Amino acid sequence: MLSKGHSGPALYAALALRGYFPMEWLNTINRPGTRLPSHCDMQKTPGIDMTTGSLGQGISCAAGIALGNKMKGLDSVTYCIVGDGELQEGQVWEAVQAAAALELDRFILFVDCNKMQLDGPVSNIVPAWDVEAQFRSFGWHALTVPGWDTESIYGAVTEVMRDSKQPSVILLDTAKGIGCSFAEGRFNHYMDITPEMAEEAVAEIVRRLENGTYPRGEVRE
């Protein structure tokens, strides 16, 4: 469940790689007549289980899916991705409370803590608080990992699936555009990227990974 629907292009890329639709569809994102709109639409795109766009609703839908799977005795895991600005929606915390009360131990929430939202830094819109402590106070297992480090993310998922008897949240501590010079540190809700810029970004990230200058981090619990 991708509650932060404006990250749809990343999900579309993953779905295309998994064979849900032809790779050529990716060239039509957000264009007239596309089956890949800017926000994910279950009526248009193969592999999308729930339409997104209204922030705060995704976690409620994901909790419902997790509960349904639990009632059916299924061993599947329900994943949901939200943004840190999205946590300002009251509906999020109603769903968080319900998921703990229902003991949805096969439910994992990811929070993209990039510290930016539509109108500016999250801390300027609603002052920041200890999100990890907030989730724990609601009865969740909470971890913080570097949000760009796939090995740390994988390790966190493995840990919570092994040890947790409650819903789990993995807070992805990161920054928009991290590792890409023309994007990192810039406030932007939307950026036009040419094919040349995309190639430049990939080359820079690969180069920084190879020479050890790309950020790394450890899981914090």
N, C-alpha and C positions, 0 to 999 in steps of 0.2 A: 504494500500500500504506500504510494507516494503522495502523502498529504500535501507537501510543498510542491504543488503541481507545476510551478514554473521551472522546475528542474526536469521537466518531461523529456527534453532532448537527450539527456544522459540515459534515461530509462529506455528511450527508443533505440539508442545505439546498442544497449545490452540485448534488447529483444531481437533486433536484427541479427546480431551475432549468434543468438540462440536459434535462429531460423523461423521466428514467428511471422516474418514478412521479408520481402526482398530488400537487400541493402540499398537499392536504388530509391526506395521510398524516402530515405533520409534526406535526399536532395529536395524534397517537397515540404519540409517542416514549416508549418505556419503560413503556407501559401494557399491561395484560393483553390478549393476543391480537394485539399490534402486529406489524407486519413491520419495525419500526425499533427493535430492542432497544438497550439502553444501550451494548453493545459490538457492533461490526459483525459480521454473520453472513451469509456467502455463500449459505446455504440459505434465507434469508428475504428479503433485500433486493436488488432489481435493481441492477446496477452495482457490487456488491461482489465483488471477485475473490478475496479471502482473508479468512477469519474471523480476528478479532483478539481480544485479551483477555489472553493470557499474555505479559507484557512481555518483550522480548528476542528473541522469535521472528520478529517481522515482518521484520527486516532479513535474516534467513536466507532467508525465503521470497522476499523481493524480489530478493535476489542470485540465487536459483535461477531466478526469472522472467527476470532480465536475461541470465543465462547461456543459458537456453533460447532466448531471442530472438536472441542472438548466434550460436548454433549453427545457427539457421534462416536466418541472413543477413538478419534483419529490421532495419529502420532505426529502430525505435521506441525511446523512452526510458522507462526504469523509474524511477519516483519512489517514495520511501519517507519517511514522517514518523515520527520517534521523539521521546521526551521526554528532557530532560537527566538526570532521575532514572533513566530506563531504561538509560542508559549504564553504570550500575553492574552490569548483568547481564553475566556473562562471555561468554555466547553472542554478544552484540553484537560483541565484539572478535574472536571466531573468524570471524564473517562478514565483518568489515572486512578482516581479513588475507586471507581467501580471495578477496574481490572484487578486491583489488589484485593478487594472484597470477594471477588469471584475466583481468586487464586488461579489466575491465568498464567501458569508457569511456562507455557509454550508461546509466550508473547514477548517479542523483543522490539523495543522502540529505539530508533536512532535519532539523535538531535544534531542537526548541522549547526554547530556553534561557530558561525563565521562572523558573528558580532555586528552584522549589518542587516537592515531591513529596508523597505521601500523608501522611507523618508529620511534615512540617515542611520547613524550608529544606534544599536539597540539600547545602549546605556543612556542615550539622549532622549529616547522616546519614553521608555520606562526604565528607571535606574536598575542596574544589574543586581542580582542576588545570587546566593549560592544555590545554583540549580541542582547540583548533585545532592546536597543536603535536603533540598525541597522534595525531591523524588523519594529519598529514603524516609522522610517523615510521613510519606503516603504509603509506605510499606513496600517499596520497590528495591530490588537489587540494582545498584548504580555503579558504573565505571566511567572514567574519563580516559580517552585515548587521543593521540595525535590524529586528527581527522584525515590526513593525507597518507598515512602509513597503513597500507593494506595488511601487512603482517600483524601489526598491533590490533587492527580491527578483527582480523580472523582469530587471533588469540583470545580477544575479549569474548567473541561469540562462543568459541569453544569452552571458555571458562564458565560462562553463565549457563550454558546448556548442561554442563557437568554438575554444577554445584547449586544452582538456584532452584528454590521451591516457590518462587514468586515471580511476578512480571519483572522484566529487566530492562534497563535503559542504558544505552551506550552513548555517552556524550562525545561528539566528534569535535575536538578543540582545533580550530583551523582558521584560515583567512581566505577571503575570496581571491581567486587568481594566484594562489600560492605556487611559487616556483616559476612563474611566468612574468618576466620583467615589465611587459607593457600593461599587465593587469593587476599584479599584486600591489596592495596598498591603496588602490584607487577605489573611491566610492562609486559603485555602479550597480544598478539593478538590471541593466541590460547593456550589452555591448555588441556591436557589429564586428564580426571577425572574418576576415578574408581567408581564402585557402592558404595564401602566403603566410599570414599571421599564425594560422593553425600549425603549419609546418615549422615555423620558427619556434613556437611554444613547445612542440614535441621535441624538437632538437635541443632546446635549452634544458628541458627537464631531464632528457637522457644524458646530456653532458654533465649536468649537476649531480645526477645519480652516480655516474661513473667516476667523477673526481671527488665525491664525498662531500659536496657542498649543499646538497639538498637537505632540507630540515628532517631530523629524525626525532623520535621521542619514545617515552616509555608509558605503559599503562599506569594510571593512578587510581587507587581504590581507597 
